[in-house]
Amino acid sequence: MNPNRDQLSPLAAYDAGVDRGELQEDHGQRLALTELERLHYALLANQTDGLFGRVIARFQKPKSPRGLYLWGGVGRGK
């Protein structure tokens, strides 16, 4: 996985959508996005950049971050 590090984080993208009037602020979604934000940064931290990072990665397996399970009623934006 190689997400663009310059792209907005999940919470920043949500806030931008709310600011543009494309999304409505929702407390439940903000709580879920807080956890997605944690996962987003944990995945970015596990990336190995450059030659040195790839060499190190051959000898050390990074600990995978815990995932996220979303559930809720219909129309909640999962």
N, CA, C and O of each residue as an XYZ file, in Angstrom:
312
protein
N       0.857     -1.169      0.000
C       0.000      0.000      0.000
C       0.899      1.225      0.000
O       1.870      1.303      0.752
N       0.562      2.170     -0.847
C       1.376      3.377     -0.934
C       0.474      4.592     -1.128
O       0.465      5.187     -2.206
N      -0.293      4.972     -0.085
C      -1.150      6.141     -0.249
C      -0.317      7.401     -0.405
O       0.801      7.492      0.103
N      -0.865      8.350     -1.100
C      -0.197      9.628     -1.295
C      -0.163     10.357      0.043
O      -1.211     10.684      0.601
N       1.029     10.611      0.554
C       1.156     11.255      1.870
C       0.647     12.699      1.857
O       0.424     13.287      2.914
N       0.465     13.267      0.665
C      -0.016     14.642      0.577
C      -1.539     14.727      0.596
O      -2.096     15.817      0.725
N      -2.216     13.589      0.467
C      -3.672     13.628      0.452
C      -4.196     13.942      1.847
O      -3.490     13.776      2.842
N      -5.432     14.394      1.903
C      -6.040     14.735      3.187
C      -6.285     13.481      4.014
O      -6.582     12.414      3.478
N      -6.158     13.628      5.307
C      -6.511     12.529      6.202
C      -8.034     12.367      6.175
O      -8.735     13.265      5.708
N      -8.557     11.242      6.664
C     -10.012     11.053      6.651
C     -10.774     12.181      7.350
O     -11.785     12.655      6.833
N     -10.302     12.607      8.504
C     -10.998     13.663      9.248
C     -10.886     15.010      8.541
O     -11.848     15.778      8.519
N      -9.728     15.302      7.966
C      -9.560     16.559      7.233
C     -10.441     16.579      5.987
O     -11.003     17.620      5.646
N     -10.568     15.441      5.305
C     -11.429     15.364      4.120
C     -12.894     15.561      4.515
O     -13.644     16.230      3.804
N     -13.298     14.986      5.635
C     -14.663     15.148      6.134
C     -14.937     16.611      6.475
O     -15.959     17.169      6.075
N     -14.016     17.228      7.218
C     -14.184     18.637      7.586
C     -14.266     19.528      6.350
O     -15.053     20.474      6.318
N     -13.460     19.232      5.338
C     -13.499     20.018      4.100
C     -14.852     19.853      3.418
O     -15.401     20.823      2.895
N     -15.394     18.640      3.417
C     -16.714     18.407      2.829
C     -17.809     19.140      3.579
O     -18.737     19.666      2.966
N     -17.709     19.179      4.907
C     -18.683     19.924      5.719
C     -18.561     21.413      5.419
O     -19.573     22.095      5.253
N     -17.338     21.923      5.347
C     -17.117     23.346      5.069
C     -17.663     23.754      3.703
O     -18.159     24.869      3.540
N     -17.573     22.850      2.717
C     -18.078     23.148      1.368
C     -19.583     22.942      1.259
O     -20.177     23.264      0.230
N     -20.207     22.409      2.308
C     -21.639     22.160      2.284
C     -22.013     20.863      1.578
O     -23.189     20.638      1.290
N     -21.044     20.015      1.297
C     -21.303     18.743      0.622
C     -21.734     17.663      1.609
O     -22.404     16.702      1.231
N     -21.350     17.820      2.867
C     -21.679     16.859      3.918
C     -22.303     17.596      5.090
O     -22.025     18.773      5.320
N     -23.149     16.890      5.828
C     -23.714     17.452      7.049
C     -22.923     16.925      8.240
O     -22.573     15.746      8.296
N     -22.650     17.802      9.178
C     -21.938     17.407     10.399
C     -22.757     16.346     11.125
O     -23.966     16.502     11.296
N     -22.106     15.276     11.549
C     -22.769     14.184     12.250
C     -21.828     13.671     13.339
O     -20.703     13.258     13.058
N     -22.299     13.704     14.575
C     -21.464     13.308     15.712
C     -21.000     11.853     15.592
O     -19.837     11.551     15.858
N     -21.896     10.961     15.197
C     -21.541      9.550     15.062
C     -20.485      9.319     14.003
O     -19.570      8.517     14.192
N     -20.611     10.019     12.889
C     -19.604      9.875     11.839
C     -18.268     10.457     12.287
O     -17.211      9.918     11.956
N     -18.312     11.547     13.034
C     -17.062     12.139     13.529
C     -16.350     11.166     14.479
O     -15.123     11.067     14.455
N     -17.104     10.458     15.303
C     -16.493      9.460     16.190
C     -15.827      8.352     15.372
O     -14.709      7.936     15.679
N     -16.514      7.876     14.335
C     -15.936      6.838     13.472
C     -14.702      7.368     12.752
O     -13.707      6.656     12.617
N     -14.762      8.601     12.297
C     -13.626      9.193     11.591
C     -12.418      9.378     12.502
O     -11.279      9.324     12.038
N     -12.654      9.593     13.773
C     -11.540      9.691     14.714
C     -10.759      8.381     14.743
O      -9.529      8.386     14.783
N     -11.481      7.255     14.723
C     -10.818      5.948     14.691
C     -10.177      5.684     13.327
O      -9.091      5.109     13.260
N     -10.837      6.099     12.239
C     -10.232      5.958     10.907
C      -8.954      6.779     10.807
O      -7.990      6.373     10.158
N      -8.958      7.919     11.446
C      -7.767      8.783     11.472
C      -6.599      8.066     12.166
O      -5.462      8.111     11.695
N      -6.897      7.410     13.283
C      -5.878      6.646     13.999
C      -5.308      5.556     13.097
O      -4.092      5.379     13.026
N      -6.181      4.828     12.411
C      -5.745      3.759     11.516
C      -4.957      4.320     10.337
O      -3.947      3.742      9.938
N      -5.402      5.427      9.784
C      -4.728      6.090      8.660
C      -3.267      6.387      9.006
O      -2.363      6.057      8.239
N      -3.046      7.006     10.154
C      -1.684      7.369     10.539
C      -0.855      6.151     10.953
O       0.360      6.134     10.758
N      -1.503      5.138     11.521
C      -0.772      3.912     11.858
C      -0.286      3.212     10.593
O       0.828      2.690     10.566
N      -1.107      3.198      9.550
C      -0.696      2.587      8.282
C       0.421      3.386      7.626
O       1.362      2.809      7.081
N       0.323      4.704      7.677
C       1.394      5.529      7.110
C       2.707      5.311      7.851
O       3.775      5.307      7.240
N       2.630      5.131      9.161
C       3.844      4.935      9.955
C       4.520      3.605      9.633
O       5.727      3.464      9.830
N       3.759      2.629      9.141
C       4.314      1.318      8.809
C       4.981      1.280      7.442
O       5.620      0.283      7.106
N       4.854      2.326      6.649
C       5.444      2.320      5.311
C       6.959      2.411      5.405
O       7.510      3.070      6.286
N       7.608      1.737      4.483
C       9.068      1.799      4.402
C       9.436      2.601      3.171
O       9.193      2.166      2.045
N      10.010      3.749      3.375
C      10.399      4.631      2.282
C      11.892      4.518      2.019
O      12.687      4.356      2.945
N      12.253      4.603      0.778
C      13.660      4.640      0.404
C      14.337      3.284      0.504
O      13.764      2.325      1.021
N      15.542      3.219      0.010
C      16.322      1.985     -0.008
C      16.606      1.477      1.400
O      16.454      0.286      1.674
N      17.017      2.370      2.292
C      17.341      1.965      3.662
C      16.121      1.360      4.354
O      16.229      0.345      5.042
N      14.977      1.982      4.168
C      13.750      1.477      4.776
C      13.379      0.100      4.257
O      12.916     -0.745      5.022
N      13.577     -0.136      2.964
C      13.274     -1.447      2.390
C      14.243     -2.516      2.892
O      13.846     -3.660      3.113
N      15.506     -2.147      3.071
C      16.488     -3.107      3.595
C      16.120     -3.494      5.024
O      16.125     -4.675      5.370
N      15.805     -2.516      5.840
C      15.405     -2.779      7.234
C      14.148     -3.652      7.260
O      14.037     -4.563      8.080
N      13.204     -3.370      6.357
C      11.939     -4.106      6.341
C      12.143     -5.587      6.045
O      11.324     -6.412      6.451
N      13.213     -5.939      5.352
C      13.478     -7.354      5.065
C      13.795     -8.130      6.340
O      13.550     -9.335      6.410
N      14.331     -7.457      7.333
C      14.743     -8.127      8.561
C      13.770     -7.926      9.716
O      13.777     -8.693     10.679
N      12.948     -6.914      9.623
C      11.982     -6.633     10.687
C      10.594     -6.544     10.071
O      10.357     -5.755      9.157
N       9.698     -7.347     10.572
C       8.321     -7.236     10.113
C       7.615     -6.227     11.012
O       7.586     -6.397     12.231
N       7.046     -5.180     10.421
C       6.339     -4.211     11.265
C       5.072     -4.839     11.845
O       4.431     -5.680     11.215
N       4.737     -4.420     13.028
C       3.509     -4.894     13.655
C       2.331     -4.222     12.952
O       2.250     -2.996     12.886
N       1.434     -5.030     12.436
C       0.279     -4.485     11.729
C      -0.655     -3.795     12.709
O      -0.914     -4.315     13.794
N      -1.164     -2.617     12.330
C      -2.116     -1.936     13.217
C      -3.445     -2.682     13.245
O      -3.805     -3.368     12.288
N      -4.150     -2.542     14.326
C      -5.481     -3.145     14.427
C      -6.420     -2.436     13.478
O      -6.355     -1.219     13.305
N      -7.291     -3.213     12.868
C      -8.264     -2.665     11.932
C      -9.441     -2.032     12.658
O      -9.379     -1.735     13.851
N     -10.499     -1.838     11.913
C     -11.664     -1.142     12.442
C     -12.913     -1.824     11.915
O     -12.996     -2.118     10.722
N     -13.873     -2.077     12.766
C     -15.147     -2.674     12.381
C     -16.219     -1.610     12.559
O     -16.424     -1.108     13.664
N     -16.902     -1.267     11.474
C     -17.966     -0.264     11.524
C     -19.314     -0.962     11.437
O     -19.505     -1.859     10.617
N     -20.232     -0.554     12.272
C     -21.581     -1.081     12.211
C     -22.540      0.029     12.593
O     -22.141      1.017     13.209
N     -23.781     -0.129     12.235
C     -24.786      0.862     12.582
C     -25.995      0.731     11.683
O     -26.038     -0.115     10.790
N     -26.956      1.563     11.927
C     -28.196      1.517     11.180
C     -28.045      1.967      9.737
O     -27.028      2.535      9.340
N     -29.079      1.700      8.974
C     -29.122      2.107      7.574
C     -29.080      3.630      7.491
O     -29.722      4.322      8.280
N     -28.321      4.139      6.532
C     -28.253      5.582      6.318
C     -27.255      6.299      7.198
O     -27.290      7.525      7.299
N     -26.367      5.561      7.837
C     -25.389      6.179      8.735
C     -24.092      6.541      8.037
O     -23.210      7.131      8.660
N     -23.951      6.207      6.769
C     -22.758      6.608      6.043
C     -21.572      5.686      6.230
O     -20.424      6.124      6.156
N     -21.836      4.431      6.467
C     -20.734      3.478      6.622
C     -20.089      3.270      5.283
O     -19.132      2.503      5.171
